[in-house]
Amino acid sequence: MPLSQEVRDIVGKPNANHGIGLRILAWAALKSARGQTFYQHRVKATVADKGAGT
């Protein structure tokens, strides 16, 4: 299933409106679509360190 251009833009060209949580979710979607593994404990740690809304 192809990913939307919006998901690709969030990862490739992030802006101030794209919070860390949104960027991480988009990154995870891209990794999954490519058949790659992503580790949830790293995602949780990143969000907790940087704050979900920033």
N, C-alpha and C positions, 0 to 999 in steps of 0.2 A: 504494500500500500504506500503510494507516494505521500510524502509529507508536504504540508502547505508551505507556500513561500513565506508566510508569516513566521513559522517556526524557524526556518532557515535564516531569516533576517534577524530574529531575536538573538540567535547564536553568533551569526557572522557580523552583524552591525548593531550591537546593543546601543541603546540610548538611555537618557535619564528616566524615561517612563518604564523601562524594563527593570524591575527589581531583581534582586539576587535570586529569590525564589522562582520567579518566572524564567530567568535565564537557566537555572539548574534544571527545571522541568523540561525546557526545550532541548537542552543538551542531552538529557536522559532519553528523550524521544528520538533524537538523532542517533545516539549510540544503539538503542534497541532496534531501530530500523535497519541499521547496518549489521545486526547480528552480534554486536559487541556487548560485553558485560560491563555494567556499572555497579558500583558498590554503595548500597543505601547508607551504611554507616558513615561513609565519607560525605554523602549529600547532607545527612543530618548534622554532622559536625560543621560543615561549611555554613549552613543556614544559621546554626546556633552562634557561630563565631561572628558572622557579619550582620546578622539580623535579617529576618525575612522580608521586611519592608524597605530595605535600603538597597 
